[in-house]
């Protein structure tokens, strides 16, 4: 299975490289949003949220930013990151299905 995926993406490098770039942008935005959520939580003396977001990143940063209104900026970063991640995954599945 791994060899099939590798063959598909090597045969379609003109699609694989932009898809990889989209995925990297999504991961970066998602993780940076989690760290920004940790800083926002620590700045507002929400120590449990802040420390858990420092350790786990966006896994706890996203729920924090969805619950508390002071974390609008981290929420926007993480949601944009999720959009990029989902777009990259959908494009990679479509590329794999086409070939």
N, CA, C and O atoms as a GROMACS GRO file, in nm:
protein
  396
    1UNK      N    1   0.083  -0.120   0.000
    1UNK     CA    2   0.000   0.000   0.000
    1UNK      C    3   0.087   0.125   0.000
    1UNK      O    4   0.058   0.222  -0.071
    2UNK      N    5   0.194   0.124   0.080
    2UNK     CA    6   0.281   0.241   0.084
    2UNK      C    7   0.347   0.264  -0.051
    2UNK      O    8   0.366   0.378  -0.092
    3UNK      N    9   0.382   0.156  -0.119
    3UNK     CA   10   0.445   0.171  -0.250
    3UNK      C   11   0.347   0.226  -0.352
    3UNK      O   12   0.386   0.302  -0.442
    4UNK      N   13   0.219   0.190  -0.340
    4UNK     CA   14   0.119   0.244  -0.431
    4UNK      C   15   0.102   0.393  -0.411
    4UNK      O   16   0.096   0.469  -0.508
    5UNK      N   17   0.094   0.436  -0.285
    5UNK     CA   18   0.080   0.578  -0.255
    5UNK      C   19   0.202   0.654  -0.307
    5UNK      O   20   0.188   0.762  -0.365
    6UNK      N   21   0.319   0.598  -0.286
    6UNK     CA   22   0.442   0.662  -0.332
    6UNK      C   23   0.444   0.672  -0.484
    6UNK      O   24   0.485   0.775  -0.538
    7UNK      N   25   0.401   0.567  -0.554
    7UNK     CA   26   0.397   0.570  -0.700
    7UNK      C   27   0.301   0.678  -0.751
    7UNK      O   28   0.332   0.749  -0.847
    8UNK      N   29   0.186   0.688  -0.686
    8UNK     CA   30   0.086   0.787  -0.729
    8UNK      C   31   0.140   0.928  -0.713
    8UNK      O   32   0.128   1.009  -0.805
    9UNK      N   33   0.200   0.957  -0.598
    9UNK     CA   34   0.246   1.093  -0.575
    9UNK      C   35   0.375   1.125  -0.649
    9UNK      O   36   0.401   1.241  -0.678
   10UNK      N   37   0.456   1.025  -0.680
   10UNK     CA   38   0.573   1.051  -0.764
   10UNK      C   39   0.533   1.072  -0.910
   10UNK      O   40   0.597   1.149  -0.981
   11UNK      N   41   0.429   1.004  -0.953
   11UNK     CA   42   0.381   1.023  -1.090
   11UNK      C   43   0.312   1.158  -1.107
   11UNK      O   44   0.307   1.212  -1.217
   12UNK      N   45   0.259   1.211  -0.999
   12UNK     CA   46   0.187   1.339  -1.004
   12UNK      C   47   0.254   1.443  -0.914
   12UNK      O   48   0.190   1.500  -0.826
   13UNK      N   49   0.381   1.467  -0.936
   13UNK     CA   50   0.453   1.560  -0.850
   13UNK      C   51   0.400   1.702  -0.862
   13UNK      O   52   0.410   1.779  -0.767
   14UNK      N   53   0.345   1.736  -0.974
   14UNK     CA   54   0.290   1.870  -0.991
   14UNK      C   55   0.170   1.894  -0.899
   14UNK      O   56   0.135   2.008  -0.872
   15UNK      N   57   0.108   1.789  -0.851
   15UNK     CA   58   0.002   1.800  -0.751
   15UNK      C   59   0.052   1.774  -0.610
   15UNK      O   60   0.004   1.834  -0.514
   16UNK      N   61   0.147   1.683  -0.597
   16UNK     CA   62   0.192   1.642  -0.464
   16UNK      C   63   0.263   1.755  -0.390
   16UNK      O   64   0.246   1.770  -0.270
   17UNK      N   65   0.344   1.832  -0.461
   17UNK     CA   66   0.419   1.938  -0.394
   17UNK      C   67   0.327   2.049  -0.343
   17UNK      O   68   0.342   2.088  -0.227
   18UNK      N   69   0.232   2.101  -0.422
   18UNK     CA   70   0.139   2.201  -0.365
   18UNK      C   71   0.053   2.146  -0.252
   18UNK      O   72   0.021   2.218  -0.157
   19UNK      N   73   0.013   2.019  -0.262
   19UNK     CA   74  -0.066   1.959  -0.154
   19UNK      C   75   0.016   1.951  -0.027
   19UNK      O   76  -0.034   1.977   0.082
   20UNK      N   77   0.144   1.914  -0.040
   20UNK     CA   78   0.232   1.908   0.076
   20UNK      C   79   0.249   2.046   0.138
   20UNK      O   80   0.251   2.060   0.260
   21UNK      N   81   0.262   2.148   0.055
   21UNK     CA   82   0.276   2.286   0.105
   21UNK      C   83   0.150   2.328   0.180
   21UNK      O   84   0.159   2.390   0.286
   22UNK      N   85   0.034   2.294   0.127
   22UNK     CA   86  -0.093   2.326   0.194
   22UNK      C   87  -0.100   2.255   0.329
   22UNK      O   88  -0.143   2.315   0.428
   23UNK      N   89  -0.059   2.129   0.335
   23UNK     CA   90  -0.061   2.055   0.461
   23UNK      C   91   0.035   2.116   0.563
   23UNK      O   92   0.003   2.125   0.682
   24UNK      N   93   0.152   2.157   0.519
   24UNK     CA   94   0.249   2.217   0.610
   24UNK      C   95   0.199   2.350   0.664
   24UNK      O   96   0.216   2.380   0.782
   25UNK      N   97   0.137   2.430   0.579
   25UNK     CA   98   0.078   2.557   0.625
   25UNK      C   99  -0.030   2.529   0.729
   25UNK      O  100  -0.038   2.600   0.830
   26UNK      N  101  -0.113   2.428   0.705
   26UNK     CA  102  -0.219   2.395   0.800
   26UNK      C  103  -0.166   2.350   0.934
   26UNK      O  104  -0.216   2.393   1.038
   27UNK      N  105  -0.064   2.264   0.933
   27UNK     CA  106  -0.005   2.217   1.060
   27UNK      C  107   0.057   2.334   1.134
   27UNK      O  108   0.043   2.344   1.256
   28UNK      N  109   0.126   2.421   1.061
   28UNK     CA  110   0.192   2.535   1.125
   28UNK      C  111   0.091   2.629   1.189
   28UNK      O  112   0.109   2.670   1.304
   29UNK      N  113  -0.014   2.664   1.117
   29UNK     CA  114  -0.116   2.752   1.173
   29UNK      C  115  -0.186   2.688   1.293
   29UNK      O  116  -0.211   2.753   1.394
   30UNK      N  117  -0.216   2.559   1.281
   30UNK     CA  118  -0.286   2.490   1.388
   30UNK      C  119  -0.199   2.484   1.514
   30UNK      O  120  -0.248   2.511   1.624
   31UNK      N  121  -0.071   2.450   1.500
   31UNK     CA  122   0.016   2.440   1.616
   31UNK      C  123   0.046   2.578   1.675
   31UNK      O  124   0.046   2.593   1.797
   32UNK      N  125   0.071   2.677   1.590
   32UNK     CA  126   0.099   2.811   1.641
   32UNK      C  127  -0.024   2.869   1.712
   32UNK      O  128  -0.009   2.939   1.812
   33UNK      N  129  -0.144   2.840   1.662
   33UNK     CA  130  -0.265   2.882   1.731
   33UNK      C  131  -0.278   2.819   1.868
   33UNK      O  132  -0.324   2.884   1.962
   34UNK      N  133  -0.237   2.693   1.881
   34UNK     CA  134  -0.238   2.627   2.011
   34UNK      C  135  -0.143   2.693   2.109
   34UNK      O  136  -0.175   2.709   2.227
   35UNK      N  137  -0.025   2.732   2.061
   35UNK     CA  138   0.069   2.802   2.148
   35UNK      C  139   0.020   2.942   2.184
   35UNK      O  140   0.041   2.988   2.296
   36UNK      N  141  -0.045   3.008   2.091
   36UNK     CA  142  -0.102   3.140   2.122
   36UNK      C  143  -0.216   3.127   2.224
   36UNK      O  144  -0.234   3.214   2.309
   37UNK      N  145  -0.292   3.020   2.215
   37UNK     CA  146  -0.397   2.994   2.313
   37UNK      C  147  -0.336   2.973   2.451
   37UNK      O  148  -0.392   3.018   2.551
   38UNK      N  149  -0.222   2.904   2.457
   38UNK     CA  150  -0.155   2.884   2.585
   38UNK      C  151  -0.109   3.017   2.644
   38UNK      O  152  -0.126   3.040   2.763
   39UNK      N  153  -0.052   3.103   2.561
   39UNK     CA  154  -0.009   3.234   2.610
   39UNK      C  155  -0.127   3.320   2.654
   39UNK      O  156  -0.119   3.391   2.754
   40UNK      N  157  -0.236   3.312   2.581
   40UNK     CA  158  -0.356   3.388   2.619
   40UNK      C  159  -0.412   3.337   2.751
   40UNK      O  160  -0.451   3.416   2.836
   41UNK      N  161  -0.415   3.206   2.767
   41UNK     CA  162  -0.467   3.148   2.891
   41UNK      C  163  -0.378   3.184   3.010
   41UNK      O  164  -0.427   3.219   3.117
   42UNK      N  165  -0.247   3.176   2.991
   42UNK     CA  166  -0.156   3.211   3.100
   42UNK      C  167  -0.165   3.359   3.132
   42UNK      O  168  -0.154   3.398   3.248
   43UNK      N  169  -0.184   3.443   3.031
   43UNK     CA  170  -0.198   3.586   3.054
   43UNK      C  171  -0.325   3.623   3.128
   43UNK      O  172  -0.330   3.726   3.195
   44UNK      N  173  -0.427   3.540   3.118
   44UNK     CA  174  -0.554   3.563   3.188
   44UNK      C  175  -0.567   3.480   3.314
   44UNK      O  176  -0.677   3.462   3.366
   45UNK      N  177  -0.455   3.428   3.364
   45UNK     CA  178  -0.448   3.351   3.488
   45UNK      C  179  -0.536   3.227   3.486
   45UNK      O  180  -0.593   3.189   3.589
   46UNK      N  181  -0.546   3.164   3.374
   46UNK     CA  182  -0.613   3.034   3.362
   46UNK      C  183  -0.501   2.930   3.349
   46UNK      O  184  -0.469   2.884   3.239
   47UNK      N  185  -0.444   2.895   3.464
   47UNK     CA  186  -0.323   2.817   3.468
   47UNK      C  187  -0.340   2.676   3.414
   47UNK      O  188  -0.251   2.626   3.345
   48UNK      N  189  -0.451   2.612   3.443
   48UNK     CA  190  -0.471   2.474   3.396
   48UNK      C  191  -0.479   2.471   3.244
   48UNK      O  192  -0.415   2.388   3.180
   49UNK      N  193  -0.558   2.563   3.187
   49UNK     CA  194  -0.569   2.570   3.042
   49UNK      C  195  -0.434   2.605   2.979
   49UNK      O  196  -0.394   2.546   2.879
   50UNK      N  197  -0.364   2.701   3.038
   50UNK     CA  198  -0.238   2.746   2.983
   50UNK      C  199  -0.130   2.639   2.984
   50UNK      O  200  -0.062   2.618   2.883
   51UNK      N  201  -0.115   2.571   3.096
   51UNK     CA  202  -0.012   2.468   3.104
   51UNK      C  203  -0.046   2.346   3.018
   51UNK      O  204   0.042   2.286   2.955
   52UNK      N  205  -0.174   2.312   3.016
   52UNK     CA  206  -0.211   2.198   2.931
   52UNK      C  207  -0.196   2.233   2.782
   52UNK      O  208  -0.161   2.147   2.702
   53UNK      N  209  -0.223   2.358   2.746
   53UNK     CA  210  -0.204   2.398   2.607
   53UNK      C  211  -0.057   2.409   2.570
   53UNK      O  212  -0.020   2.386   2.455
   54UNK      N  213   0.027   2.442   2.666
   54UNK     CA  214   0.171   2.443   2.640
   54UNK      C  215   0.222   2.303   2.611
   54UNK      O  216   0.307   2.284   2.525
   55UNK      N  217   0.169   2.206   2.684
   55UNK     CA  218   0.215   2.068   2.667
   55UNK      C  219   0.150   2.002   2.546
   55UNK      O  220   0.219   1.939   2.466
   56UNK      N  221   0.019   2.016   2.532
   56UNK     CA  222  -0.055   1.945   2.428
   56UNK      C  223  -0.082   2.029   2.304
   56UNK      O  224  -0.131   1.976   2.204
   57UNK      N  225  -0.052   2.157   2.308
   57UNK     CA  226  -0.071   2.244   2.192
   57UNK      C  227  -0.217   2.263   2.156
   57UNK      O  228  -0.298   2.296   2.242
   58UNK      N  229  -0.251   2.242   2.030
   58UNK     CA  230  -0.387   2.270   1.984
   58UNK      C  231  -0.493   2.172   2.033
   58UNK      O  232  -0.612   2.198   2.018
   59UNK      N  233  -0.450   2.060   2.091
   59UNK     CA  234  -0.548   1.963   2.140
   59UNK      C  235  -0.632   2.025   2.252
   59UNK      O  236  -0.753   2.003   2.259
   60UNK      N  237  -0.568   2.100   2.340
   60UNK     CA  238  -0.643   2.170   2.446
   60UNK      C  239  -0.658   2.318   2.414
   60UNK      O  240  -0.742   2.385   2.475
   61UNK      N  241  -0.580   2.370   2.321
   61UNK     CA  242  -0.591   2.511   2.285
   61UNK      C  243  -0.720   2.542   2.211
   61UNK      O  244  -0.779   2.647   2.232
   62UNK      N  245  -0.764   2.451   2.125
   62UNK     CA  246  -0.887   2.473   2.050
   62UNK      C  247  -1.010   2.477   2.140
   62UNK      O  248  -1.092   2.568   2.126
   63UNK      N  249  -1.027   2.381   2.233
   63UNK     CA  250  -1.142   2.393   2.324
   63UNK      C  251  -1.138   2.519   2.409
   63UNK      O  252  -1.241   2.582   2.433
   64UNK      N  253  -1.018   2.557   2.454
   64UNK     CA  254  -1.006   2.680   2.533
   64UNK      C  255  -1.050   2.801   2.451
   64UNK      O  256  -1.126   2.885   2.500
   65UNK      N  257  -1.003   2.809   2.328
   65UNK     CA  258  -1.037   2.926   2.248
   65UNK      C  259  -1.183   2.925   2.204
   65UNK      O  260  -1.240   3.031   2.176
   66UNK      N  261  -1.245   2.810   2.197
   66UNK     CA  262  -1.387   2.806   2.164
   66UNK      C  263  -1.474   2.842   2.284
   66UNK      O  264  -1.585   2.894   2.267
   67UNK      N  265  -1.426   2.816   2.404
   67UNK     CA  266  -1.503   2.846   2.526
   67UNK      C  267  -1.489   2.990   2.568
   67UNK      O  268  -1.588   3.055   2.603
   68UNK      N  269  -1.367   3.043   2.565
   68UNK     CA  270  -1.340   3.177   2.618
   68UNK      C  271  -1.327   3.278   2.505
   68UNK      O  272  -1.256   3.255   2.407
   69UNK      N  273  -1.395   3.392   2.520
   69UNK     CA  274  -1.399   3.492   2.414
   69UNK      C  275  -1.271   3.572   2.401
   69UNK      O  276  -1.248   3.634   2.296
   70UNK      N  277  -1.185   3.573   2.503
   70UNK     CA  278  -1.063   3.651   2.493
   70UNK      C  279  -0.960   3.585   2.400
   70UNK      O  280  -0.857   3.645   2.370
   71UNK      N  281  -0.987   3.465   2.355
   71UNK     CA  282  -0.893   3.392   2.270
   71UNK      C  283  -0.942   3.388   2.124
   71UNK      O  284  -0.938   3.283   2.060
   72UNK      N  285  -0.987   3.502   2.073
   72UNK     CA  286  -1.034   3.506   1.935
   72UNK      C  287  -0.922   3.486   1.834
   72UNK      O  288  -0.939   3.417   1.733
   73UNK      N  289  -0.807   3.547   1.861
   73UNK     CA  290  -0.695   3.535   1.767
   73UNK      C  291  -0.643   3.390   1.757
   73UNK      O  292  -0.626   3.340   1.646
   74UNK      N  293  -0.618   3.323   1.871
   74UNK     CA  294  -0.578   3.181   1.858
   74UNK      C  295  -0.684   3.095   1.791
   74UNK      O  296  -0.652   3.002   1.717
   75UNK      N  297  -0.812   3.126   1.817
   75UNK     CA  298  -0.919   3.050   1.754
   75UNK      C  299  -0.915   3.067   1.603
   75UNK      O  300  -0.932   2.970   1.530
   76UNK      N  301  -0.893   3.190   1.557
   76UNK     CA  302  -0.889   3.211   1.413
   76UNK      C  303  -0.770   3.139   1.349
   76UNK      O  304  -0.782   3.086   1.239
   77UNK      N  305  -0.656   3.138   1.418
   77UNK     CA  306  -0.540   3.066   1.365
   77UNK      C  307  -0.567   2.916   1.356
   77UNK      O  308  -0.536   2.853   1.254
   78UNK      N  309  -0.623   2.860   1.462
   78UNK     CA  310  -0.646   2.716   1.462
   78UNK      C  311  -0.754   2.674   1.363
   78UNK      O  312  -0.743   2.569   1.300
   79UNK      N  313  -0.857   2.755   1.348
   79UNK     CA  314  -0.962   2.721   1.251
   79UNK      C  315  -0.910   2.731   1.108
   79UNK      O  316  -0.943   2.648   1.023
   80UNK      N  317  -0.828   2.833   1.080
   80UNK     CA  318  -0.766   2.843   0.947
   80UNK      C  319  -0.672   2.726   0.923
   80UNK      O  320  -0.667   2.672   0.813
   81UNK      N  321  -0.598   2.686   1.027
   81UNK     CA  322  -0.511   2.570   1.014
   81UNK      C  323  -0.588   2.443   0.986
   81UNK      O  324  -0.546   2.362   0.904
   82UNK      N  325  -0.702   2.426   1.053
   82UNK     CA  326  -0.786   2.309   1.027
   82UNK      C  327  -0.839   2.310   0.885
   82UNK      O  328  -0.848   2.205   0.821
   83UNK      N  329  -0.877   2.428   0.837
   83UNK     CA  330  -0.927   2.438   0.699
   83UNK      C  331  -0.819   2.396   0.599
   83UNK      O  332  -0.846   2.322   0.505
   84UNK      N  333  -0.696   2.444   0.620
   84UNK     CA  334  -0.586   2.407   0.532
   84UNK      C  335  -0.558   2.257   0.541
   84UNK      O  336  -0.535   2.192   0.439
   85UNK      N  337  -0.558   2.203   0.662
   85UNK     CA  338  -0.535   2.060   0.679
   85UNK      C  339  -0.641   1.977   0.607
   85UNK      O  340  -0.609   1.881   0.536
   86UNK      N  341  -0.766   2.013   0.626
   86UNK     CA  342  -0.874   1.939   0.562
   86UNK      C  343  -0.868   1.953   0.410
   86UNK      O  344  -0.891   1.856   0.338
   87UNK      N  345  -0.836   2.073   0.362
   87UNK     CA  346  -0.824   2.092   0.217
   87UNK      C  347  -0.710   2.008   0.161
   87UNK      O  348  -0.725   1.946   0.055
   88UNK      N  349  -0.598   2.006   0.229
   88UNK     CA  350  -0.486   1.925   0.184
   88UNK      C  351  -0.516   1.777   0.184
   88UNK      O  352  -0.478   1.705   0.092
   89UNK      N  353  -0.586   1.730   0.288
   89UNK     CA  354  -0.622   1.589   0.294
   89UNK      C  355  -0.722   1.551   0.185
   89UNK      O  356  -0.710   1.445   0.124
   90UNK      N  357  -0.820   1.638   0.162
   90UNK     CA  358  -0.918   1.611   0.057
   90UNK      C  359  -0.851   1.610  -0.080
   90UNK      O  360  -0.878   1.523  -0.163
   91UNK      N  361  -0.761   1.707  -0.104
   91UNK     CA  362  -0.690   1.711  -0.232
   91UNK      C  363  -0.602   1.588  -0.252
   91UNK      O  364  -0.592   1.536  -0.363
   92UNK      N  365  -0.538   1.541  -0.146
   92UNK     CA  366  -0.455   1.422  -0.159
   92UNK      C  367  -0.540   1.297  -0.185
   92UNK      O  368  -0.500   1.210  -0.261
   93UNK      N  369  -0.655   1.289  -0.122
   93UNK     CA  370  -0.744   1.175  -0.150
   93UNK      C  371  -0.800   1.180  -0.290
   93UNK      O  372  -0.813   1.077  -0.356
   94UNK      N  373  -0.833   1.300  -0.338
   94UNK     CA  374  -0.882   1.313  -0.474
   94UNK      C  375  -0.772   1.276  -0.575
   94UNK      O  376  -0.799   1.208  -0.674
   95UNK      N  377  -0.650   1.321  -0.549
   95UNK     CA  378  -0.538   1.286  -0.636
   95UNK      C  379  -0.516   1.137  -0.639
   95UNK      O  380  -0.492   1.078  -0.744
   96UNK      N  381  -0.525   1.075  -0.524
   96UNK     CA  382  -0.505   0.931  -0.516
   96UNK      C  383  -0.620   0.856  -0.588
   96UNK      O  384  -0.597   0.754  -0.654
   97UNK      N  385  -0.742   0.908  -0.575
   97UNK     CA  386  -0.856   0.842  -0.638
   97UNK      C  387  -0.855   0.857  -0.790
   97UNK      O  388  -0.900   0.768  -0.861
   98UNK      N  389  -0.805   0.969  -0.839
   98UNK     CA  390  -0.804   0.994  -0.982
   98UNK      C  391  -0.707   0.901  -1.053
   98UNK      O  392  -0.736   0.852  -1.162
   99UNK      N  393  -0.594   0.875  -0.991
   99UNK     CA  394  -0.493   0.795  -1.061
   99UNK      C  395  -0.493   0.651  -1.021
   99UNK      O  396  -0.413   0.572  -1.072
   0.00000   0.00000   0.00000
